[in-house]
Amino acid sequence: MDNIKPREQIEKIEAYSPGTPVEEVQRQLGLTKVVKLASNENPFGYSPLAEQAMIEEVQKINMYPEVALPLLAGSLAEKLGVSREQLFFGNGSDEIIRLLTTTYINQSDEAVMADVTFPRYYTDVLIGGGTPITVPLVEGVHDLEGMLAAVRAKTKMVFVCNPNNPTGTVVGKEQLLHFIERIPSHVLIVIDEAYYEYVHSTDYLETVPLLDKYPNLIVLRTFSKIYGLAGLRVGYGLMNPELVQNLMRVKEPFNVNRMAQRAALASLNDDKFVAMTRERNEQGKRIYERTFSELGLPYFSSQANFVMVDVKRPAKIVYMDLLKRGVIVRPVGYPTTIRVTIGNEEEVETFVQALKML
Ligand SMILES: Cc1ncc(COP(=O)(O)O)c(C=O)c1O
């Protein structure tokens, strides 16, 4: 196919490499018990209200879903104190990141982001034909001053992942506010809060109340993490209604399916499930932190449902050694760091025992 080449940017892009699936490890290593702590999924499942809603909705699956998501938009707008016009829903927040870059990035535009952070920003900017500009983290935290210094006339977008995947760290309240204030108005500020509901730190900026003041501010959230609906694919963005209108022009017509809409709506009514997940996640995190300290392994203080730890050995080797013991983690970040999702009680114990045996 030498005469049919993809666009130039596409050749620079690596296909997304997801967390290794449980079934693959079972097949390849002949293991029966395998725990996956590689994709920051919710180990406690999802709300029973979501299940009931999906059972009811399945009977309507022959019909296309509603495009404006009126029920979900209404309920979420009320919960968050925003107008429906400020809400945009995507097939996961992944899709919203892609739509933002497709809609706003021109060929010569740049987008500033951290290194290391969620890899889709980088890839989607490249796919859009723009240039990603990366600014290294400082001790696992976004270097907001460095990122601000990287903003210039060509900059169209900046990404702040807060809490940051894969380090789990958050940026300080004052620092982030000061950053938002100083970003020029021609630059879109995308704050990805996929792990918002897990945050316990009091030094964390509530960004939604700032939307009216900063029309270039976009906040991304998802039902994939604390709500446990990763397999359904539904996320949302909060932003100026004009930005929403532009994304509506570009999106696929029926991007959020019926089951996802109904399950997300039902999940919003289950504060108990969210509180239970938050609490058990904290308990698991404390066990991880205690174990890492006992083993003398440095880790970043996490506000999310995963922790990044320095295993002081090549991460790929540690990943393989843990795999042989039936635990799937993610060798990401730096040469000797792995990211481990906080599992349920049994999974946490399995990982801790496996790590101690290495
Ligand atoms: C920081 C961050 N943003 C976005 C996403 C994508 O989430 P979704 O399932 O809503 O597409 C993830 C998923 O892991 C993530 O970690």
The ligand as a Gaussian input file, in Angstrom:
#p B3LYP/6-31G(d) Opt

LIG

0 1
 C       -7.522000      11.747000      33.384000
 C       -8.484000      10.995000      32.548000
 N       -9.264000      11.655000      31.692000
 C      -10.152000      11.016000      30.921000
 C      -10.276000       9.651000      30.971000
 C      -11.238000       8.997000      30.045000
 O      -12.355000       8.599000      30.725000
 P      -13.683000       8.139000      29.973000
 O      -13.893000       6.733000      30.365000
 O      -14.736000       9.085000      30.472000
 O      -13.456000       8.299000      28.498000
 C       -9.484000       8.908000      31.842000
 C       -9.591000       7.445000      31.881000
 O       -8.814000       6.739000      32.425000
 C       -8.557000       9.599000      32.649000
 O       -7.752000       8.954000      33.488000

